[in-house]
Amino acid sequence: MNVTITAAAEADLEQIATYVAAQSPGSALRLVRELRTRCESLPDAPRAYPLVPRYERFGIRRRPFGQYLIFYRVGADTIEVIHILHGARDYESLLFPEE
């Protein structure tokens, strides 16, 4: 199973790196590497993480890592990483804008 990181998720990673780098450039690099590693390991157990509550019909799951949440969808042969966000953000408005 392949992992695809969407343009939105790549933009999230850039924002995370920029924010953390203001405090510690080394920490920013390590954090982004770890987040990517967590994304790349999703095929090991793609359905191990729960569907987003109240939005199960969209098939979006979330994997926590530290203070961050990796949102993804499992397809037939691909896992699509949709967003990578800090857990304190209002992710519902980003993931489900028409709800």
N, C-alpha and C positions, 0 to 999 in steps of 0.2 A: 504494500500500500504506500502510495506517495503522499507527501505533505506539500501543500501549496500555501504559501503565505501571501495573502492579498495585499494590494497596494495600501489599503487602509491600515492593515496590521504593520506593514513596514513603516508607515508614517507614525504609528503609535510608538514603535521602537525608537525612531529618531527623536520623538518628543521626550520619551523617557530618558534617553541618553543625554539629551541637551539639559534637561532638568537636573539629573543626578550629577552630570559633569561640572555644573556650577559649584557643587560642594566638593566633589572628588572625581577627577577624570578617570583614575584607575578603577574606582568602584563602578562607574558608568559602563566601562568596557566589560568588566566581569559580569555585571548584571545583564547586559544585553546578550552576552554569550550564553549565560545560563538560561535566559528566556528562550533563546533559539534552540538550545539543547532540549529543553522541555517540549518545545513544539516538535522537534524531530523525533522525539521518543513516543509521540502519541500513537503511532502504529503498533506499538508493543501491546497496548490494551485500549483500543479506541473508544470503547463504550464503558470504560472504568469510571469515568467522571460523569456527574449528574447532568441531566438536561436543566436548562434555566427554568426555575419554577415559574408557573403561570404562563410560560411561553413554550411549553413542550411541543406544541404543534409545528413549530419552526425547526425543530431538530437541532437546536444549538446547545452545545454542552459547554461547561466551563471547568477549566483545570486551574486550581490555585497554585501559585508559587510565590511564597513570601507575601508581600503586600499586593501582588498583581494577580490578575485573572486572565487566563488565555481562553478566548471564546472560539469555538470551532464547530464545524459540521462534518459528519461522517458520510461520505458518499460510497458508491459501489467499489471504487478502487482508489479513491483520493480522500484525504482529510484536508479540508479547507480551513485555515486559520483566518478568522474574520477580523478579530480585534484583540489587542493586548492592552489592558487598561489597569490603572491603579484601582484597587478595591473600593476606595472611597468615592470614586466617580459615579455619576448617574449613568450607568451603562444602558439602562432600559431605553433612554431617549436616543442613544446612538444605535443600538441594535434593532429597536422596534419603533422607528419614528412615526409610523402611521397608526400606532395603537392608541 
